[in-house]
Amino acid sequence: MTSLLKDLSEEREIPLSTLKLNARILRELNLISYGSTREKKTAEVEKLGSFVLRLLGDEPVGAMIRFAD
C-alpha cells in the first residue's frame, strides 16, 4: 500500500504522512482494510465503506434511518 500512497502523494502533492494517517483512520473506522509490512494485502473498501460511498454518491441506497420519537 505504501507504494500506492507514495504515487498518490506525488501525483496530488499531498504529504505521504497525511495519506498514511488518513488511511489508518479509515481502517480504524472499518471503512477500508489493508495489510501490514509483514502481511501484504491489497487495500479494499469494506462493506461499511461501500455503504458510506453510496450515501455520498448519487446512487440510491436501500437503507432507512429510524429516529426515536
C-alpha positions in Angstrom: 0.0 0.0 0.0 2.9 2.3 0.7 3.9 2.5 -3.0 0.3 3.3 -3.9 0.3 6.1 -1.3 3.7 7.3 -2.5 2.4 7.6 -6.1 -0.7 9.3 -4.9 1.3 11.7 -2.8 3.5 12.7 -5.7 0.6 12.9 -8.1 -1.7 15.0 -5.9 1.1 16.8 -4.0 -0.2 15.6 -0.6 2.3 14.7 2.1 2.8 11.0 2.4 2.4 11.3 6.2 -1.1 12.8 5.7 -2.2 9.9 3.4 -0.9 7.3 5.9 -2.7 9.0 8.8 -6.0 9.1 6.8 -5.6 5.5 5.7 -5.1 4.5 9.3 -8.1 6.5 10.4 -10.3 4.9 7.7 -9.1 1.4 8.7 -9.9 2.1 12.4 -13.4 3.2 11.3 -13.7 -0.1 9.5 -14.2 1.7 6.2 -11.2 0.1 4.5 -8.8 -2.7 5.1 -5.2 -3.3 4.2 -2.3 -5.4 5.3 0.8 -4.6 7.2 4.5 -4.5 6.4 4.7 -8.2 7.4 1.3 -9.3 5.9 0.9 -8.0 2.4 -2.8 -7.4 1.4 -4.4 -5.3 -1.3 -6.3 -2.3 0.1 -10.1 -2.9 0.0 -13.2 -0.9 0.7 -15.2 -2.7 3.5 -19.0 -3.2 3.4 -19.5 -0.1 5.7 -17.2 1.9 3.4 -19.2 0.9 0.4 -22.4 2.0 2.2 -20.8 5.4 3.0 -19.7 5.8 -0.6 -23.2 5.1 -1.8 -24.6 7.7 0.7 -22.1 10.3 -0.5 -22.7 9.5 -4.2 -25.9 9.8 -6.2 -26.8 6.1 -6.2 -30.0 5.3 -4.3 -29.3 3.4 -1.1 -31.8 0.9 0.1 -31.5 1.9 3.7 -33.8 3.6 6.2 -32.8 5.6 9.2 -35.1 5.5 12.2 -35.2 8.1 14.9 -36.9 7.7 18.3 -39.9 10.0 18.9 
